[in-house]
Amino acid sequence: MGAHLQPLALRLLALTFPLVAKGFPDETLEKAAKSEGYCSRILRAQGTRREGYNEFSLRVEGDPEFYKPGNSYRVTLSAATPAYFRGFTLIALKEGKEGDKEEDHAGNFQIIDEEETQFMSNCPVAVTESTPRRRTRIQVFWTAPPTGTGCVILKASIVQKRIIYFQDEGSLTKKICEQDSASEGVTDKPILDCCACGTAKYRLTFYGNWSEKTHPKDFPRRTNHWSAIIGGSHSKNYILWEYGGYASEGVKQVAELGSPVKMEEEIRQQSDEVLTVIKAKAQWPAWQPLNVRAAPSAEFSVDRHRHLMSFLTMLGPSPDWNVGLSAEDLCTKDCGWVQKVVQDLIPWDAGTDSGVTYESPNKPTVPQEKIRPLTSLDHPQSPFYDPEGGSIKLVARVVIERIARKGEQCNIVPDNIDDIVADLAPEEKEEDDTPETCIYSNWSPWSACSSSTCEKGKRMRQRMLKAQLDLSVPCPDTQDFQPCMGPGCSDEDGSTCMMSDWITWSPCSVSCGMGTRSRERYVKQFPEDGSMCKVPTEETEKCIVNEECSPSSCLVTEWGEWDECSASCGMGMKRRHRMIKMTPADGSMCKAETTEAEKCMMPECHTIPCLLSPWSEWSDCSVTCGKGMRTRQRMLKSAAELGDCNEELEQAEKCMLPECPIDCELTEWSQWSECNTSCGKGHMIRTRMIKIEPQFGGAACPETVQRTKCRLRKCLRGQGMEKRRWKEAREKRRSEQAKKNIDSEQYPVCRLKPWTAWTECSTLCGGGIQERYMMVKKRSKSTQFTSCKDKKELRACNVHPC
């Protein structure tokens, strides 16, 4: 434990060890901790106990009574407002064990936020605070132990000021037992019944914190986004998703495609167990400052039967990664409604796709795996990978805040003043409180009821936000819900008949003037008690066709049904048609309109900048050696009506293969030298220089020196004769030299200085050049020697690769 944590740890030990007197020095505490074992000592805390005191609480997400071996559960330690705590310790023990041995502890904890929590240095299986400061909640993940472990006791100690709370029973202790194999697949009874009265209304606000700055590894710059939020307030009989469970088809489509359509359909099919469908818009890109774009939010309600709340949103692009809450209970044990919930979120894996990077190609997981939190050790290519197994940085935060209550409340614990004021405001206002800075379209017609029976359901209407003049002022929701029941049912009618939808209206009874038309429906299900259905099965109404029945008027048919709206979202047009049955009897022109058009409003358009497929694999390099180019492509998946996409669909980059072989290069051969003897047999040589040394497996250099035989006149025998010959040759050379000197005075010749030394190489590696020079010492004035010039030679150097 770090030095900055020692004062709190020592204070915790001082409160834990009854044998330590107030005046004992710190050394005594350290020796006691090491000799007795901190893991065992902390289990016997003797601080102030307050049984049944609910100021602090330890909770496992979903409040399950049973755990599934190997599954992960979110564990939260929290303090009720205005309480707080400075330090804490969290452990998990097998039932009946004291914790003196390592095998007494069950399962494993996983740190979510390193700034808040860490493993205890003297007891690695326990979790404690990272910094001693005031806090109201901490969260960790706990992975359940393997099969055969039995019941597990999760225990927490709290340090607040100088008091330690540790309870063998009560709100800081949670017992959770292993699920029997016989009950596998049976829904647990994870949540207690709610005793609150009336209803409560909440606002959910989602703050995405996933950006290139917080998660730089492989961050997808162009297509990062959060999908539309989908969820609902529901009962304990219906769970949208949960850790350790399998993703439904709706959850899978959100997880892989970011599409909420199927999941919304699944939620609405559970109309008896769902009070509110929660929906909020997608975010493109994933993060922007709040002064540029307000955080997505949605309002929902809960009641005694449907007091849980779940939602999810896809982190895109990704294989099947999401964030969300599962079965968050908004009902308190004292029969009230939770004031505020703040949860930091890490991504989880839906178990339907096996990709390991943001833009991995589609790779279905067969067989499907269970939903689980992502970890930093899942795969080395994962953007969250940490070889040291650290915690994943948080990607989002959700805030759920109560904004109103309705109906008589039965909780006896008073709330704060702000909440009481909120309760006084009616939940539903007659006047329109839309800010002037929010410009909307008209409301669309009400949708069909989500219930086809006489049980209560909901219907929805939508409007489109055309303009938001002030981004700092939030605009109300674009969706409105209203309770309803199936066809043939009403609040006043207690009939339990289930009726079909109305069949299309019959033609009008007259072809000119006012007549009648009728429609009918039938009973789909009779009351269970055998009584007769009292709801009407037929209704009649007046109709007018061809108002003017004079000889100068047209006879036309009734209007047909409206065509589908011309727009799939937002504002569009729809048309209907009729036909002319008879032209005017007086022969005049028929002035009746045969086509009618009006505006129609479809659900709000969600503008998607570009929906693109993942990049293809890079092509082969354009060359077989050395530097070349390679390319990759992707496809546009967005519908044409969403507008042009300016994103690039092809990328090119340089590629480098092993260097191409370089063959040896030589200069031309020099002239043959003179014979090396003055008589008899000898030899002559000629040479050439290396211009470029061979590299990277190129052809080696051939010979640079060649030798050939030469034959002169026979040498004379005898030593005296040999000496005489050498003497004659020497005299001859002297005479020729003297003649040259005389000639040079009359006709000066070209004289050159010796070769200079080679210059330094022009480069240190990769092939350079050296030079040397032979300068003219004396130049002839005669036109006979005009070719007398300075000479220069070049050669290659430092040809080894860089």
C-alpha positions, -999 to 999 in steps of 0.1 A, spaced: 0 0 0 14 34 -10 28 58 15 -1 82 10 -25 55 20 -8 45 52 -26 69 76 -60 56 66 -48 19 67 -33 24 101 -64 41 113 -84 11 100 -60 -13 118 -62 8 150 -100 4 149 -97 -33 139 -72 -45 164 -86 -44 200 -51 -53 213 -36 -20 201 -37 8 227 -41 44 218 -6 52 226 11 24 207 36 36 180 31 28 143 58 1 144 36 -19 167 8 -18 142 30 -29 113 44 -58 133 10 -69 143 -3 -67 107 26 -88 94 26 -114 122 -11 -120 125 -19 -117 88 -41 -87 76 -65 -109 57 -75 -128 89 -73 -97 111 -97 -76 91 -124 -102 93 -125 -98 131 -131 -60 131 -143 -48 165 -154 -13 156 -188 1 162 -215 -22 149 -249 -8 140 -271 -38 131 -299 -30 106 -284 4 99 -289 12 62 -268 43 58 -243 21 39 -251 -8 16 -234 -35 -4 -252 -46 -35 -247 -71 -63 -262 -59 -96 -297 -74 -100 -297 -86 -63 -295 -123 -73 -299 -150 -47 -278 -174 -68 -247 -171 -88 -237 -190 -120 -201 -203 -117 -177 -183 -138 -201 -154 -145 -192 -118 -137 -214 -95 -115 -211 -58 -108 -207 -51 -70 -215 -16 -57 -207 -2 -22 -227 30 -16 -237 55 10 -271 71 12 -272 110 10 -258 129 29 -236 101 43 -201 94 28 -171 72 36 -134 77 33 -121 41 33 -134 6 28 -124 -31 24 -143 -56 3 -138 -94 5 -156 -126 -7 -154 -157 16 -167 -192 13 -195 -197 38 -183 -208 72 -146 -198 65 -126 -174 86 -103 -162 58 -71 -172 75 -61 -192 44 -60 -183 7 -84 -211 -1 -110 -195 22 -116 -168 -4 -140 -173 -33 -140 -159 -68 -120 -129 -81 -125 -92 -80 -117 -70 -111 -109 -33 -107 -131 -10 -128 -116 24 -118 -80 25 -107 -85 60 -93 -110 47 -68 -100 11 -60 -70 -11 -58 -61 -45 -44 -49 -45 -8 -11 -49 -6 -12 -69 26 -42 -90 14 -42 -93 -24 -76 -109 -25 -93 -79 -9 -102 -46 -25 -96 -12 -8 -95 25 -17 -68 40 -39 -69 74 -22 -84 84 12 -110 109 3 -147 115 7 -168 93 -16 -204 80 -18 -199 49 -40 -174 25 -56 -178 -3 -81 -159 -35 -89 -166 -67 -109 -167 -100 -91 -162 -133 -110 -180 -162 -94 -159 -192 -83 -161 -226 -101 -187 -253 -96 -188 -269 -62 -178 -238 -41 -212 -235 -25 -224 -203 -9 -203 -171 -8 -204 -143 17 -195 -108 3 -185 -85 32 -175 -49 34 -161 -26 60 -166 12 59 -144 39 74 -162 71 81 -144 97 102 -130 74 130 -157 48 130 -155 14 113 -187 -5 104 -184 -42 98 -215 -64 98 -219 -102 98 -255 -95 89 -272 -64 75 -267 -41 46 -229 -45 43 -230 -83 40 -244 -102 10 -249 -140 8 -251 -155 -26 -252 -192 -33 -243 -214 -62 -271 -222 -86 -281 -258 -87 -276 -276 -121 -313 -286 -119 -324 -250 -119 -300 -240 -148 -319 -219 -173 -347 -211 -148 -351 -174 -142 -336 -164 -108 -357 -144 -83 -331 -117 -82 -351 -87 -70 -373 -81 -41 -409 -69 -45 -414 -32 -45 -435 -16 -18 -435 20 -31 -467 38 -39 -477 59 -68 -454 64 -98 -421 82 -103 -407 99 -134 -370 99 -142 -347 114 -168 -318 93 -182 -288 112 -195 -260 94 -213 -225 109 -214 -201 92 -238 -164 94 -228 -150 72 -256 -126 93 -277 -92 92 -294 -78 110 -264 -90 85 -238 -86 54 -259 -59 61 -285 -51 26 -295 -65 19 -330 -93 45 -324 -116 46 -355 -114 83 -364 -140 84 -392 -169 62 -381 -169 63 -343 -204 67 -328 -229 55 -302 -260 38 -316 -295 49 -306 -303 41 -270 -330 15 -265 -344 1 -233 -374 2 -210 -388 3 -174 -400 -32 -167 -409 -58 -140 -386 -85 -126 -405 -110 -148 -388 -97 -179 -351 -91 -182 -339 -73 -214 -303 -85 -210 -279 -96 -182 -243 -106 -176 -240 -144 -179 -272 -146 -200 -275 -150 -238 -282 -121 -261 -317 -122 -277 -320 -115 -314 -329 -79 -306 -299 -75 -283 -277 -91 -311 -289 -66 -337 -281 -37 -314 -247 -52 -305 -236 -59 -340 -255 -34 -362 -266 -7 -338 -302 -12 -349 -328 -8 -322 -358 -19 -343 -359 -56 -334 -352 -50 -297 -380 -24 -295 -403 -50 -311 -393 -75 -284 -399 -49 -256 -433 -40 -270 -443 -76 -271 -439 -77 -233 -464 -49 -229 -478 -63 -196 -443 -62 -181 -431 -29 -196 -443 5 -185 -421 28 -207 -400 22 -238 -368 42 -235 -353 57 -267 -327 83 -274 -309 94 -305 -276 81 -318 -244 102 -315 -221 108 -345 -193 112 -337 -190 95 -303 -178 125 -284 -183 162 -286 -182 190 -260 -215 196 -243 -215 232 -255 -216 219 -290 -241 190 -286 -263 182 -256 -259 147 -242 -287 123 -253 -315 119 -228 -349 103 -224 -376 103 -198 -394 73 -184 -417 63 -155 -418 34 -130 -444 20 -107 -446 -7 -81 -449 -35 -106 -424 -22 -131 -397 -6 -110 -366 -18 -129 -348 0 -157 -325 -14 -184 -310 0 -215 -281 -5 -240 -263 13 -268 -237 0 -292 -201 12 -293 -195 15 -330 -178 4 -350 -171 -29 -331 -178 -66 -335 -205 -68 -307 -195 -44 -280 -220 -24 -260 -226 -5 -227 -257 -3 -206 -275 -11 -174 -293 -43 -166 -323 -44 -142 -314 -12 -122 -338 -11 -93 -353 23 -87 -374 12 -57 -359 16 -22 -363 -8 7 -381 19 27 -409 21 1 -397 52 -18 -381 60 -51 -344 64 -56 -334 101 -60 -304 97 -83 -282 70 -98 -248 76 -114 -231 47 -131 -197 46 -149 -198 21 -177 -172 -2 -193 -179 -21 -226 -192 -57 -226 -193 -84 -252 -226 -98 -265 -211 -132 -273 -224 -132 -309 -193 -121 -328 -156 -132 -324 -139 -101 -337 -111 -86 -315 -107 -51 -330 -130 -22 -337 -132 -29 -375 -128 -67 -375 -147 -84 -403 -179 -102 -394 -171 -135 -377 -201 -151 -360 -195 -168 -327 -207 -204 -330 -220 -216 -306 -232 -183 -292 -214 -173 -259 -227 -156 -228 -227 -119 -223 -196 -108 -203 -176 -77 -195 -145 -71 -217 -112 -73 -199 -77 -59 -207 -64 -95 -213 -89 -107 -239 -66 -105 -269 -33 -88 -277 -49 -71 -307 -78 -57 -287 -78 -19 -283 -83 -24 -246 -53 -48 -242 -30 -43 -213 -2 -69 -208 -2 -61 -171 -39 -68 -168 -49 -33 -156 -85 -21 -157 -102 -9 -188 -107 29 -189 -144 39 -186 -161 47 -219 -194 63 -206 -214 75 -177 -251 74 -172 -271 96 -148 -306 87 -138 -324 115 -119 -359 116 -105 -378 146 -118 -413 140 -104 -436 117 -85 -473 113 -90 -500 98 -68 -500 92 -31 -465 83 -17 -461 58 11 -424 60 20 -418 74 55 -383 87 50 -384 124 41 -366 135 9 -347 167 4 -364 200 -3 -356 200 -40 -374 167 -44 -405 178 -24 -407 208 -47 -405 185 -77 -434 164 -63 -456 195 -62 -454 201 -99 -479 181 -119 -464 155 -142 -487 164 -171 -492 200 -181 -520 212 -203 -500 242 -217 -472 237 -241 -439 243 -223 -417 238 -254 -389 264 -254 -391 290 -281 -357 280 -293 -370 245 -304 -388 244 -337 -408 212 -343 -430 198 -370 -466 188 -362 -473 156 -343 -478 125 -364 -510 105 -360 -511 81 -330 -497 46 -337 -516 14 -331 -518 3 -295 -490 -20 -284 -517 -43 -268 -541 -63 -289 -561 -74 -258 -580 -55 -232 -549 -52 -211 -534 -18 -210 -507 -9 -236 -492 22 -250 -495 41 -283 -470 66 -296 -468 97 -318 -437 115 -331 -426 149 -343 -395 161 -359 -370 186 -344 -365 210 -373 -341 235 -357 -325 241 -323 -317 278 -322 -299 276 -288 -278 244 -282 -275 253 -245 -313 249 -240 -324 213 -242 -353 205 -264 -381 181 -252 -385 146 -265 -397 141 -301 -419 111 -289 -451 111 -269 -468 81 -253 -504 75 -242 -520 45 -224 -544 25 -246 -561 -9 -249 -568 -33 -278 -597 -28 -303 -631 -30 -287 -619 -22 -252 -622 9 -232 -615 20 -196 -652 20 -188 -660 -13 -205 -650 -42 -183 -655 -68 -211 -628 -93 -216 -637 -99 -253 -608 -97 -277 -619 -82 -310 -604 -81 -344 -595 -49 -362 -623 -31 -381 -627 -44 -417 -626 -18 -445 -657 5 -450 -683 -7 -475 -690 15 -506 -715 44 -500 -751 33 -505 -758 60 -531 -738 71 -561 -749 108 -558 -757 128 -527 -757 116 -490 -759 79 -481 -745 55 -455 -717 30 -453 -708 4 -427 -679 -17 -414 -677 -47 -391 -654 -67 -369 -656 -101 -353 -649 -116 -318 -614 -132 -317 -617 -145 -281 -648 -148 -259 -648 -141 -221 -635 -170 -200 -666 -171 -179 -687 -179 -210 -707 -146 -210 -717 -128 -241 -696 -100 -256 -713 -67 -253 -690 -47 -276 -705 -37 -310 -694 -57 -340 -708 -33 -366 -709 5 -370 -725 28 -396 -718 64 -406 -730 88 -432 -712 94 -465 -714 119 -493 -706 111 -529 -710 137 -557 -726 165 -536 -742 181 -567 -766 158 -585 -773 182 -614 -770 174 -651 -738 195 -652 -720 176 -625 -697 146 -628 -704 113 -611 -672 100 -594 -663 70 -573 -654 73 -536 -618 82 -527 -595 52 -525 -571 45 -496 -542 68 -491 -509 58 -507 -479 53 -486 -460 84 -475 -434 95 -500 -408 99 -473 -394 71 -451 -386 96 -424 -395 132 -417 -420 152 -438 -434 138 -470 -465 137 -492 -493 111 -496 -520 108 -523 -553 91 -530 -573 87 -561 -609 83 -575 -624 76 -609 -649 94 -630 -680 71 -634 -700 94 -657 -694 127 -674 -720 155 -671 -752 148 -690 -752 183 -706 -719 175 -723 -699 201 -703 -663 194 -690 -659 174 -658 -643 197 -632 -640 171 -604 -605 164 -590 -594 128 -593 -563 131 -572 -559 145 -537 -526 151 -519 -517 161 -483 -486 162 -462 -476 132 -440 -452 130 -411 -430 100 -406 -407 92 -376 -378 116 -371 -349 112 -396 -316 102 -380 -289 116 -403 -260 92 -406 -229 108 -421 -218 76 -437 -224 39 -431 -194 21 -445 -183 -15 -446 -150 -24 -429 -118 -19 -449 -108 -49 -471 -74 -65 -466 -44 -46 -482 -36 -58 -517 -2 -73 -526 26 -48 -531 28 -36 -567 65 -47 -570 83 -79 -562 112 -61 -545 120 -27 -532 95 2 -528 60 0 -543 23 8 -535 -6 -12 -521 -43 -4 -519 -75 -13 -499 -112 -6 -505 -145 -4 -486 -181 -1 -497 -208 25 -490 -237 8 -471 -258 39 -464 -291 42 -483 -290 66 -513 -317 88 -498 -294 96 -468 -273 119 -490 -239 118 -507 -210 103 -488 -177 122 -491 -157 96 -472 -129 80 -492 -136 45 -505 -101 36 -514 -67 41 -497 -32 37 -510 1 35 -491 37 28 -498 50 -7 -492 86 -20 -489 97 -55 -498 133 -68 -496 157 -46 -516 161 -56 -553 194 -73 -561 221 -50 -575 247 -65 -599 283 -56 -599 293 -28 -624 329 -24 -638 348 2 -659 362 -6 -693 396 -25 -695 427 -4 -696 454 -7 -723 478 -36 -720 510 -28 -702 545 -33 -717 561 -67 -714 578 -71 -680 610 -84 -695 635 -69 -720 642 -103 -736 629 -138 -737 594 -148 -723 574 -124 -701 538 -112 -696 516 -81 -699 486 -71 -677 455 -49 -680 430 -38 -653 395 -24 -647 379 -8 -617 347 -17 -597 321 11 -602 293 -5 -580 298 -33 -555 271 -61 -557 243 -58 -530 213 -78 -518 223 -110 -537 232 -94 -570 258 -109 -594 293 -110 -581 321 -90 -597 342 -109 -623 380 -106 -625 395 -71 -625 431 -81 -637 440 -100 -668 474 -114 -677 488 -125 -711 521 -139 -724 546 -118 -744 578 -130 -762 608 -108 -771 641 -116 -788 662 -143 -772 685 -132 -744 723 -134 -752 743 -159 -731 772 -149 -709 775 -125 -681 798 -100 -699 776 -99 -729 745 -93 -706 762 -64 -689 772 -49 -722 736 -51 -734 723 -34 -702 749 -7 -706 739 -1 -742 702 1 -733 710 25 -705 730 48 -728 702 46 -754 676 57 -728 698 86 -717 703 98 -752 666 96 -759 659 116 -727 683 143 -736 667 145 -770 633 149 -754 646 177 -731 659 196 -762 626 191 -780 607 203 -749 626 235 -749 617 242 -785 583 225 -784 570 223 -748 551 190 -739 521 183 -715 533 175 -680 509 163 -652 512 162 -615 508 129 -596 473 117 -587 458 133 -556 445 112 -526 409 99 -529 383 123 -514 360 112 -485 329 91 -494 299 113 -502 276 91 -480 280 69 -449 260 41 -463 238 30 -492 264 38 -520 285 69 -523 313 83 -546 350 91 -541 371 112 -565 407 119 -572 424 143 -597 456 146 -618 463 182 -625 483 196 -655 518 207 -643 529 223 -676 507 229 -706 521 230 -741 516 261 -762 516 242 -794 483 233 -811 497 198 -812 489 193 -775 455 209 -772 442 177 -756 463 183 -725 437 185 -697 432 178 -660 421 142 -653 395 129 -628 386 94 -617 355 81 -597 349 50 -577 320 36 -555 323 35 -518 302 26 -486 279 4 -507 265 -15 -476 228 -8 -470 217 18 -444 
